Amino acid sequence: MQIGYLTLGVLDHPRAVAFYRDTLGLTLVNFDEGFQFASFQAGAIRFAVLGGEEVKQRRGGKAEHHTGIGFVVPDVDAAYRDLAAKGVRFTMPPSKQPWGGYMAMFADPDGNVFYLDGSTP
């Protein structure tokens, strides 16, 4: 068994699609505006965003939501500079972690927080 895809609830679907496609540079694979669904190729797995009223109710108005999802890059510092220049909001700059890793954390426009990690999967 292996993970093939992750789906994340978003509050503003068109804004999320633009962020993941245009800002992060993920390749858009499927898009259904009516269903508020879009999936992207993110390495070996698919990453999808899903909008709608159910997502809004589950979020309960929280400003930030830690997803536990990590994006792996070859150089955390370079990716940090590139994404920050594109206006991505970081909740934690690149830093050495107590467990030995080196990572940063960033948020999408809906406040979903992700890891930006330099380790290999």
C-alpha atoms as one frame of an Amber mdcrd trajectory, in Angstrom:
protein
   0.000   0.000   0.000   1.175   3.520  -0.771  -0.210   7.040  -0.691  -1.266
   8.084  -4.172  -2.854  11.447  -3.456  -3.687  14.014  -0.777  -6.785  16.226
  -0.863  -6.917  19.506   1.021 -10.020  21.547   1.752  -9.759  25.202   0.746
 -12.000  28.191   1.400 -11.470  29.975  -1.926 -11.054  27.405  -4.710 -10.093
  29.725  -7.619  -7.505  31.480  -5.442  -6.108  28.110  -4.300  -5.799  26.818
  -7.871  -3.896  29.951  -8.864  -1.594  29.646  -5.831  -0.644  25.984  -6.357
  -0.385  26.265 -10.146   1.105  29.731 -10.619   2.975  30.453  -7.383   4.217
  26.996  -6.376   4.494  25.788  -9.981   2.638  22.477  -9.613   1.281  21.016
 -12.862  -2.519  21.150 -13.028  -3.841  17.717 -14.020  -7.624  17.867 -13.447
  -9.936  20.821 -12.930 -13.688  20.941 -12.331 -14.930  24.415 -11.474 -18.494
  23.271 -10.709 -17.348  20.577  -8.279 -14.612  22.888  -6.940 -11.940  20.247
  -7.439  -8.453  20.505  -8.906  -5.547  18.084  -8.783  -1.870  18.709  -9.393
   1.138  16.490  -9.999   3.477  16.861  -7.020   6.304  14.432  -7.617   5.185
  10.833  -7.285   1.794  11.727  -5.796  -1.190  13.841  -6.737  -2.139  16.824
  -4.587  -5.736  18.022  -4.825  -7.747  20.961  -3.512 -11.470  20.819  -2.860
 -13.718  23.767  -2.039 -17.318  24.108  -0.946 -19.567  24.765   2.032 -18.573
  21.576   3.871 -14.953  22.724   3.958 -15.966  26.122   5.327 -18.005  24.466
   8.089 -15.168  22.102   9.048 -12.657  24.956   9.264 -14.941  26.850  11.650
 -13.415  30.226  10.833  -9.898  29.285  11.971  -7.233  31.527  10.491  -4.550
  28.826  10.189  -4.671  25.081   9.787  -1.531  22.936  10.029  -1.854  20.283
   7.343   1.083  18.074   8.266   1.950  18.041   4.546   5.567  18.645   3.567
   6.924  19.847   0.253  10.476  18.568  -0.294  12.966  20.728  -2.186  16.683
  20.329  -2.906  17.588  23.665  -1.267  15.323  25.078   1.461  17.027  28.485
   1.534  16.763  28.959  -2.249  13.115  27.859  -2.281  12.397  30.166   0.663
  13.884  33.160  -1.173  12.047  32.302  -4.410   8.657  31.793  -2.752   9.004
  34.820  -0.465   9.766  36.945  -3.543   6.471  35.685  -5.009   4.622  36.869
  -1.919   4.253  33.533  -0.113   3.721  34.091   3.618   6.088  32.094   5.816
   5.042  31.212   9.353   8.578  30.037  10.166  11.782  30.919   8.287  14.310
  28.211   7.443  15.847  26.909  10.647  17.618  23.917  12.137  15.169  21.733
  14.052  15.815  20.007  17.391  15.317  16.623  15.686  18.125  17.422  13.214
  16.210  18.567  10.148  16.291  21.924   8.399  12.963  23.343   7.314  10.610
  26.310   6.979   6.825  26.595   7.148   4.553  28.544   4.798   0.851  29.196
   4.399  -1.360  29.225   1.341  -3.869  32.078   0.916  -6.471  30.150   2.970
  -4.113  29.752   5.945  -3.258  26.079   5.333   0.266  25.667   6.705   2.831
  23.380   5.040   6.390  22.263   5.726   9.148  23.187   3.286  11.740  20.527
   3.926  15.138  19.781   2.447  15.315  16.140   3.422  14.612  13.384   0.946
  11.451  11.322   1.264
